Amino acid sequence: MNIREVTLKAQKEGRGMTRKSYGFQPPILLPTNTEKCVIVIPFNKKKIKLNRWNPNLDDLLAEDWYVYG
């Protein structure tokens, strides 16, 4: 799926999203309409959640997105 398709599906299902290329234990990305923009929840719960994920060109053009979390 592309980023638009996965965002719409994740929103409808109340879930997050990620990419296959992010590896075995990928972070969950939660798009919001808040000042936090896209929240990044790492797989490892000991790591800090991040605000404002900044996609690169590869992220925006990728077709390996899927609903996750």
N, C-alpha and C positions, 0 to 999 in steps of 0.2 A: 504494500500500500504506500501511497505517497503521504506526505505530512498532513495535507488537508483532509484526506479520507480518514486517516487514523485519528486525527483530532476530533472530527465529528463523531466517529464511532465511540471513542473513549468518553467523550462528553455524554453521549446518549446512555452508555452503560455505567457511568459514574466511576470510571477506572482511569488509570494512567496509560502512558505509552512509552515505547522505547524502540531501539533499532537492533536488528540481529547482529549488525557489525559491532555493537558495543560489548559483545562477548558473553561469557557464561553467566555472570551475575551482574546484569546491567542495572543502571539506576532507573528509577521510575520518574518520568517527567509528567507533571500535573499542570496543564495549562489553566490559567485563571484569568478573570477580568479584574483582578485586584492590582494594587501597586506592586505586588510580588511577581507579577507576570507569570512565568513558568517556574514552578517549584521543582527542585531536583531532590529526590529522596534516594540516597545511596542504598545499595543492597546490604552493605554492612551497617548495621544499626549503630555501631560505635562512631561512625563518621557523622559529620554535621550536615543537616539539610541546608541546601543553598537556594537562594532566591535569584531570579533573573538569569536563567539559562540563556546563553548566547550561542545560537546555532551558527555553524559555518556554512559555506556554500554547499559542501557535500551533504550536510544534514538536510538542507532545504530541497535539494534535488533528488535525494535518495528514494528508493522504492522498497526498502526493506523494513519499513516501520510496521509495528504491530501493537495491539492493545495488550497491556500488561499491568498486573497488580490488582 
